[in-house]
C-alpha cells in the first residue's frame, strides 16, 4: 500500500500523454504507483481561484492539470531505471 509516509515522487508533468506513457512503463514492470492530478486553476483553502479574477484569455489549457506520479520508496530505484531506459 502506498501512503504519504512511504511514497516518493518519481515523475511530474503537465502532459496527459507523457504521464500515460510513464504509467504504462510502471504497469508493464509490475510497479505499483499512485497518480495525483492537480488542477492549477481551482481554488484552495488558502487562496481563491484565479479564473474569476483574470479569466482564461491567453492561457494555455495544457498547463491547467499537473500529473504527479508516486511510487513506494522501496521501488523508487527500479522505477527510475525503467522510466529512463
C-alpha positions as CSV (number, residue, x, y, z in Angstrom):
1,X,0.0,0.0,0.0
2,X,1.3,3.4,-1.0
3,X,0.8,6.1,1.7
4,X,2.0,9.6,2.2
5,X,4.6,8.2,4.6
6,X,6.2,5.6,2.3
7,X,6.0,7.2,-1.1
8,X,8.4,9.1,-3.3
9,X,7.7,11.2,-6.3
10,X,9.0,9.7,-9.5
11,X,7.5,11.9,-12.2
12,X,5.6,15.1,-12.8
13,X,4.2,16.6,-16.0
14,X,1.5,18.7,-17.5
15,X,1.2,16.3,-20.4
16,X,-1.5,13.6,-20.3
17,X,0.4,11.6,-22.9
18,X,3.7,11.6,-21.0
19,X,2.0,10.6,-17.7
20,X,0.2,7.8,-19.6
21,X,3.4,6.5,-21.1
22,X,5.1,6.5,-17.7
23,X,2.2,4.7,-16.1
24,X,2.3,2.1,-18.9
25,X,6.0,1.5,-18.2
26,X,5.4,1.1,-14.5
27,X,2.4,-1.2,-15.1
28,X,4.4,-3.4,-17.5
29,X,7.1,-3.8,-14.9
30,X,4.7,-4.6,-12.1
31,X,5.5,-1.4,-10.1
32,X,2.6,-0.1,-8.1
33,X,2.1,3.6,-8.3
34,X,-0.3,6.4,-7.3
35,X,-1.2,9.3,-9.5
36,X,-2.2,12.7,-8.1
37,X,-3.9,15.2,-10.5
38,X,-3.8,18.8,-9.5
39,X,-6.0,21.4,-11.2
40,X,-3.8,24.6,-11.1
41,X,-6.8,26.8,-11.8
42,X,-9.0,25.7,-9.0
43,X,-9.4,27.4,-5.7
44,X,-7.8,26.1,-2.5
45,X,-8.5,26.7,1.2
46,X,-5.6,29.3,1.3
47,X,-6.4,31.2,-1.9
48,X,-9.4,31.8,-4.2
49,X,-9.2,30.6,-7.8
50,X,-7.9,33.0,-10.4
51,X,-10.3,32.3,-13.2
52,X,-13.0,34.7,-11.8
53,X,-10.4,37.5,-11.4
54,X,-8.3,37.1,-14.5
55,X,-10.4,34.9,-16.8
56,X,-8.7,32.5,-19.1
57,X,-7.7,34.7,-22.1
58,X,-4.2,33.9,-23.3
59,X,-3.7,30.9,-21.0
60,X,-2.6,27.6,-22.4
61,X,-5.1,24.9,-21.5
62,X,-2.4,22.2,-21.4
63,X,-0.9,23.8,-18.2
64,X,-4.2,23.5,-16.3
65,X,-3.6,20.0,-15.0
66,X,-0.4,18.7,-13.4
67,X,0.1,14.9,-13.1
68,X,2.3,13.7,-10.2
69,X,3.2,10.1,-10.0
70,X,4.4,8.5,-6.8
71,X,5.9,5.0,-6.1
72,X,6.8,3.2,-2.9
73,X,10.2,4.2,-1.6
74,X,11.5,0.6,-1.9
75,X,10.5,0.6,-5.7
76,X,12.0,4.0,-6.5
77,X,15.3,2.8,-7.9
78,X,13.7,0.2,-10.1
79,X,11.0,2.6,-11.3
80,X,13.6,5.2,-12.1
81,X,15.6,2.7,-14.2
82,X,12.5,1.5,-16.0
83,X,11.4,5.1,-16.9
84,X,14.7,6.3,-18.1
85,X,15.7,3.3,-20.3
